[in-house]
Amino acid sequence: MNQKLVAVVLLVRDYGEAIAFFTKRLGFRLLQDESRGPQKRWVRIAPPGDEETGLLLARAATPNQIKAVGNQS
């Protein structure tokens, strides 16, 4: 059975800011950006040359999530 990693979730402070950073500064490609309600979006980005594995951006909503932005590994 083949197994592969498709997405890694990354908490971000702001969707637009994160999309701009990854696409304009790092050359990532925006694969999906869909609204999931008033404050949620499904945002998937991938590095150049790879559309199967990427990052799923999630806006930090709770105090613990906000503290984790920039401190994820």
N, CA, C and O atoms as a GROMACS GRO file, in nm:
protein
  292
    1MET      N    1   0.084  -0.118   0.000
    1MET     CA    2   0.000   0.000   0.000
    1MET      C    3   0.089   0.125   0.000
    1MET      O    4   0.179   0.138   0.083
    2ASN      N    5   0.063   0.215  -0.092
    2ASN     CA    6   0.136   0.341  -0.099
    2ASN      C    7   0.078   0.439   0.000
    2ASN      O    8  -0.044   0.455   0.008
    3GLN      N    9   0.163   0.505   0.074
    3GLN     CA   10   0.120   0.609   0.167
    3GLN      C   11   0.194   0.736   0.134
    3GLN      O   12   0.311   0.733   0.095
    4LYS      N   13   0.125   0.848   0.149
    4LYS     CA   14   0.192   0.975   0.127
    4LYS      C   15   0.126   1.083   0.210
    4LYS      O   16   0.009   1.074   0.246
    5LEU      N   17   0.203   1.183   0.240
    5LEU     CA   18   0.157   1.298   0.314
    5LEU      C   19   0.103   1.399   0.215
    5LEU      O   20   0.172   1.436   0.120
    6VAL      N   21  -0.020   1.444   0.236
    6VAL     CA   22  -0.082   1.536   0.142
    6VAL      C   23  -0.080   1.680   0.193
    6VAL      O   24  -0.058   1.773   0.115
    7ALA      N   25  -0.103   1.699   0.322
    7ALA     CA   26  -0.106   1.835   0.375
    7ALA      C   27  -0.059   1.839   0.520
    7ALA      O   28  -0.083   1.746   0.598
    8VAL      N   29   0.007   1.947   0.554
    8VAL     CA   30   0.048   1.975   0.690
    8VAL      C   31  -0.022   2.105   0.729
    8VAL      O   32  -0.015   2.203   0.655
    9VAL      N   33  -0.089   2.105   0.844
    9VAL     CA   34  -0.162   2.224   0.887
    9VAL      C   35  -0.066   2.322   0.952
    9VAL      O   36   0.016   2.285   1.036
   10LEU      N   37  -0.078   2.447   0.912
   10LEU     CA   38   0.004   2.554   0.968
   10LEU      C   39  -0.089   2.663   1.018
   10LEU      O   40  -0.167   2.719   0.940
   11LEU      N   41  -0.081   2.695   1.148
   11LEU     CA   42  -0.161   2.804   1.204
   11LEU      C   43  -0.102   2.938   1.162
   11LEU      O   44   0.019   2.958   1.168
   12VAL      N   45  -0.189   3.028   1.118
   12VAL     CA   46  -0.146   3.161   1.075
   12VAL      C   47  -0.231   3.268   1.142
   12VAL      O   48  -0.344   3.241   1.184
   13ARG      N   49  -0.177   3.388   1.152
   13ARG     CA   50  -0.249   3.499   1.212
   13ARG      C   51  -0.358   3.553   1.118
   13ARG      O   52  -0.467   3.589   1.161
   14ASP      N   53  -0.324   3.557   0.988
   14ASP     CA   54  -0.412   3.617   0.890
   14ASP      C   55  -0.396   3.543   0.757
   14ASP      O   56  -0.283   3.523   0.710
   15TYR      N   57  -0.507   3.503   0.696
   15TYR     CA   58  -0.500   3.429   0.570
   15TYR      C   59  -0.429   3.508   0.460
   15TYR      O   60  -0.336   3.457   0.397
   16GLY      N   61  -0.472   3.631   0.438
   16GLY     CA   62  -0.415   3.712   0.329
   16GLY      C   63  -0.266   3.734   0.345
   16GLY      O   64  -0.190   3.724   0.249
   17GLU      N   65  -0.225   3.765   0.466
   17GLU     CA   66  -0.083   3.787   0.496
   17GLU      C   67  -0.002   3.660   0.469
   17GLU      O   68   0.106   3.666   0.410
   18ALA      N   69  -0.054   3.546   0.512
   18ALA     CA   70   0.017   3.419   0.492
   18ALA      C   71   0.023   3.380   0.345
   18ALA      O   72   0.127   3.335   0.296
   19ILE      N   73  -0.087   3.398   0.274
   19ILE     CA   74  -0.089   3.366   0.130
   19ILE      C   75   0.013   3.452   0.057
   19ILE      O   76   0.089   3.402  -0.026
   20ALA      N   77   0.015   3.581   0.087
   20ALA     CA   78   0.109   3.673   0.022
   20ALA      C   79   0.253   3.632   0.051
   20ALA      O   80   0.337   3.631  -0.040
   21PHE      N   81   0.283   3.599   0.175
   21PHE     CA   82   0.419   3.559   0.210
   21PHE      C   83   0.463   3.435   0.134
   21PHE      O   84   0.569   3.434   0.072
   22PHE      N   85   0.381   3.331   0.138
   22PHE     CA   86   0.421   3.205   0.075
   22PHE      C   87   0.424   3.214  -0.078
   22PHE      O   88   0.513   3.156  -0.141
   23THR      N   89   0.330   3.286  -0.137
   23THR     CA   90   0.326   3.291  -0.284
   23THR      C   91   0.425   3.393  -0.341
   23THR      O   92   0.495   3.363  -0.438
   24LYS      N   93   0.432   3.511  -0.283
   24LYS     CA   94   0.517   3.616  -0.339
   24LYS      C   95   0.663   3.605  -0.298
   24LYS      O   96   0.753   3.633  -0.377
   25ARG      N   97   0.688   3.563  -0.174
   25ARG     CA   98   0.827   3.558  -0.127
   25ARG      C   99   0.892   3.422  -0.144
   25ARG      O  100   1.012   3.413  -0.167
   26LEU      N  101   0.811   3.314  -0.134
   26LEU     CA  102   0.869   3.180  -0.142
   26LEU      C  103   0.833   3.106  -0.270
   26LEU      O  104   0.882   2.995  -0.293
   27GLY      N  105   0.747   3.166  -0.353
   27GLY     CA  106   0.714   3.105  -0.481
   27GLY      C  107   0.616   2.989  -0.474
   27GLY      O  108   0.602   2.914  -0.571
   28PHE      N  109   0.547   2.974  -0.361
   28PHE     CA  110   0.446   2.868  -0.349
   28PHE      C  111   0.329   2.899  -0.442
   28PHE      O  112   0.310   3.014  -0.483
   29ARG      N  113   0.252   2.798  -0.473
   29ARG     CA  114   0.134   2.814  -0.559
   29ARG      C  115   0.008   2.797  -0.475
   29ARG      O  116  -0.001   2.705  -0.394
   30LEU      N  117  -0.088   2.885  -0.495
   30LEU     CA  118  -0.216   2.875  -0.426
   30LEU      C  119  -0.302   2.772  -0.497
   30LEU      O  120  -0.339   2.792  -0.613
   31LEU      N  121  -0.332   2.661  -0.430
   31LEU     CA  122  -0.409   2.552  -0.491
   31LEU      C  123  -0.558   2.566  -0.464
   31LEU      O  124  -0.639   2.539  -0.552
   32GLN      N  125  -0.594   2.607  -0.344
   32GLN     CA  126  -0.735   2.622  -0.308
   32GLN      C  127  -0.750   2.739  -0.213
   32GLN      O  128  -0.665   2.762  -0.127
   33ASP      N  129  -0.859   2.812  -0.228
   33ASP     CA  130  -0.896   2.917  -0.134
   33ASP      C  131  -1.048   2.926  -0.137
   33ASP      O  132  -1.106   2.997  -0.219
   34GLU      N  133  -1.111   2.854  -0.046
   34GLU     CA  134  -1.257   2.845  -0.043
   34GLU      C  135  -1.310   2.890   0.092
   34GLU      O  136  -1.256   2.854   0.196
   35SER      N  137  -1.416   2.969   0.090
   35SER     CA  138  -1.481   3.013   0.213
   35SER      C  139  -1.551   2.895   0.280
   35SER      O  140  -1.614   2.814   0.213
   36ARG      N  141  -1.539   2.888   0.412
   36ARG     CA  142  -1.606   2.785   0.491
   36ARG      C  143  -1.686   2.851   0.603
   36ARG      O  144  -1.696   2.797   0.714
   37GLY      N  145  -1.741   2.966   0.574
   37GLY     CA  146  -1.817   3.040   0.675
   37GLY      C  147  -1.758   3.179   0.692
   37GLY      O  148  -1.664   3.215   0.621
   38PRO      N  149  -1.812   3.256   0.785
   38PRO     CA  150  -1.770   3.395   0.798
   38PRO      C  151  -1.623   3.414   0.837
   38PRO      O  152  -1.563   3.515   0.799
   39GLN      N  153  -1.564   3.320   0.911
   39GLN     CA  154  -1.426   3.341   0.955
   39GLN      C  155  -1.333   3.225   0.921
   39GLN      O  156  -1.217   3.224   0.963
   40LYS      N  157  -1.382   3.128   0.846
   40LYS     CA  158  -1.301   3.011   0.811
   40LYS      C  159  -1.283   3.000   0.661
   40LYS      O  160  -1.373   3.033   0.584
   41ARG      N  161  -1.165   2.954   0.621
   41ARG     CA  162  -1.137   2.928   0.480
   41ARG      C  163  -1.058   2.799   0.468
   41ARG      O  164  -0.989   2.759   0.562
   42TRP      N  165  -1.069   2.735   0.353
   42TRP     CA  166  -0.988   2.618   0.321
   42TRP      C  167  -0.881   2.668   0.225
   42TRP      O  168  -0.908   2.685   0.106
   43VAL      N  169  -0.761   2.691   0.276
   43VAL     CA  170  -0.652   2.748   0.197
   43VAL      C  171  -0.539   2.646   0.191
   43VAL      O  172  -0.480   2.609   0.293
   44ARG      N  173  -0.510   2.601   0.070
   44ARG     CA  174  -0.404   2.502   0.048
   44ARG      C  175  -0.302   2.560  -0.048
   44ARG      O  176  -0.337   2.609  -0.155
   45ILE      N  177  -0.175   2.554  -0.010
   45ILE     CA  178  -0.066   2.604  -0.093
   45ILE      C  179   0.038   2.494  -0.108
   45ILE      O  180   0.046   2.403  -0.024
   46ALA      N  181   0.117   2.502  -0.213
   46ALA     CA  182   0.220   2.400  -0.237
   46ALA      C  183   0.347   2.465  -0.289
   46ALA      O  184   0.343   2.568  -0.356
   47PRO      N  185   0.460   2.403  -0.258
   47PRO     CA  186   0.587   2.456  -0.309
   47PRO      C  187   0.598   2.437  -0.459
   47PRO      O  188   0.526   2.355  -0.516
   48PRO      N  189   0.686   2.512  -0.524
   48PRO     CA  190   0.701   2.500  -0.668
   48PRO      C  191   0.731   2.355  -0.709
   48PRO      O  192   0.814   2.288  -0.648
   49GLY      N  193   0.662   2.310  -0.812
   49GLY     CA  194   0.686   2.176  -0.866
   49GLY      C  195   0.617   2.063  -0.793
   49GLY      O  196   0.635   1.947  -0.831
   50ASP      N  197   0.539   2.093  -0.690
   50ASP     CA  198   0.471   1.987  -0.616
   50ASP      C  199   0.328   2.031  -0.585
   50ASP      O  200   0.306   2.120  -0.503
   51GLU      N  201   0.233   1.968  -0.650
   51GLU     CA  202   0.093   2.002  -0.625
   51GLU      C  203   0.023   1.898  -0.539
   51GLU      O  204  -0.095   1.914  -0.507
   52GLU      N  205   0.093   1.793  -0.501
   52GLU     CA  206   0.031   1.689  -0.419
   52GLU      C  207   0.052   1.713  -0.270
   52GLU      O  208  -0.039   1.688  -0.190
   53THR      N  209   0.169   1.760  -0.233
   53THR     CA  210   0.199   1.783  -0.092
   53THR      C  211   0.207   1.932  -0.068
   53THR      O  212   0.271   2.004  -0.145
   54GLY      N  213   0.143   1.980   0.038
   54GLY     CA  214   0.148   2.122   0.064
   54GLY      C  215   0.108   2.157   0.205
   54GLY      O  216   0.103   2.071   0.293
   55LEU      N  217   0.080   2.283   0.224
   55LEU     CA  218   0.038   2.334   0.354
   55LEU      C  219  -0.110   2.368   0.349
   55LEU      O  220  -0.160   2.423   0.251
   56LEU      N  221  -0.179   2.336   0.457
   56LEU     CA  222  -0.317   2.378   0.476
   56LEU      C  223  -0.312   2.488   0.581
   56LEU      O  224  -0.279   2.463   0.697
   57LEU      N  225  -0.344   2.610   0.540
   57LEU     CA  226  -0.337   2.724   0.631
   57LEU      C  227  -0.464   2.732   0.714
   57LEU      O  228  -0.575   2.728   0.660
   58ALA      N  229  -0.448   2.745   0.845
   58ALA     CA  230  -0.562   2.756   0.936
   58ALA      C  231  -0.543   2.882   1.020
   58ALA      O  232  -0.438   2.901   1.082
   59ARG      N  233  -0.645   2.967   1.022
   59ARG     CA  234  -0.636   3.090   1.102
   59ARG      C  235  -0.647   3.056   1.250
   59ARG      O  236  -0.741   2.987   1.292
   60ALA      N  237  -0.553   3.103   1.328
   60ALA     CA  238  -0.555   3.080   1.472
   60ALA      C  239  -0.676   3.151   1.532
   60ALA      O  240  -0.698   3.269   1.506
   61ALA      N  241  -0.753   3.078   1.614
   61ALA     CA  242  -0.876   3.135   1.668
   61ALA      C  243  -0.878   3.140   1.821
   61ALA      O  244  -0.940   3.230   1.878
   62THR      N  245  -0.813   3.048   1.886
   62THR     CA  246  -0.815   3.043   2.033
   62THR      C  247  -0.686   3.105   2.087
   62THR      O  248  -0.588   3.117   2.014
   63PRO      N  249  -0.685   3.143   2.215
   63PRO     CA  250  -0.562   3.198   2.272
   63PRO      C  251  -0.441   3.104   2.258
   63PRO      O  252  -0.331   3.150   2.228
   64ASN      N  253  -0.461   2.976   2.279
   64ASN     CA  254  -0.350   2.881   2.264
   64ASN      C  255  -0.301   2.872   2.120
   64ASN      O  256  -0.181   2.863   2.096
   65GLN      N  257  -0.393   2.876   2.025
   65GLN     CA  258  -0.354   2.873   1.884
   65GLN      C  259  -0.278   2.999   1.847
   65GLN      O  260  -0.178   2.993   1.776
   66ILE      N  261  -0.324   3.112   1.894
   66ILE     CA  262  -0.258   3.240   1.864
   66ILE      C  263  -0.115   3.239   1.918
   66ILE      O  264  -0.023   3.288   1.852
   67LYS      N  265  -0.096   3.183   2.038
   67LYS     CA  266   0.038   3.173   2.096
   67LYS      C  267   0.128   3.080   2.015
   67LYS      O  268   0.250   3.096   2.015
   68ALA      N  269   0.069   2.983   1.945
   68ALA     CA  270   0.146   2.885   1.869
   68ALA      C  271   0.192   2.937   1.733
   68ALA      O  272   0.283   2.879   1.672
   69VAL      N  273   0.132   3.046   1.684
   69VAL     CA  274   0.171   3.100   1.552
   69VAL      C  275   0.320   3.136   1.556
   69VAL      O  276   0.364   3.213   1.642
   70GLY      N  277   0.395   3.081   1.463
   70GLY     CA  278   0.539   3.106   1.457
   70GLY      C  279   0.621   3.013   1.544
   70GLY      O  280   0.744   3.018   1.542
   71ASN      N  281   0.554   2.928   1.622
   71ASN     CA  282   0.624   2.836   1.712
   71ASN      C  283   0.585   2.691   1.686
   71ASN      O  284   0.581   2.610   1.778
   72GLN      N  285   0.556   2.658   1.562
   72GLN     CA  286   0.513   2.523   1.528
   72GLN      C  287   0.630   2.449   1.465
   72GLN      O  288   0.707   2.504   1.387
   73SER      N  289   0.640   2.325   1.501
   73SER     CA  290   0.746   2.243   1.439
   73SER      C  291   0.700   2.100   1.427
   73SER      O  292   0.774   2.015   1.378
   0.00000   0.00000   0.00000
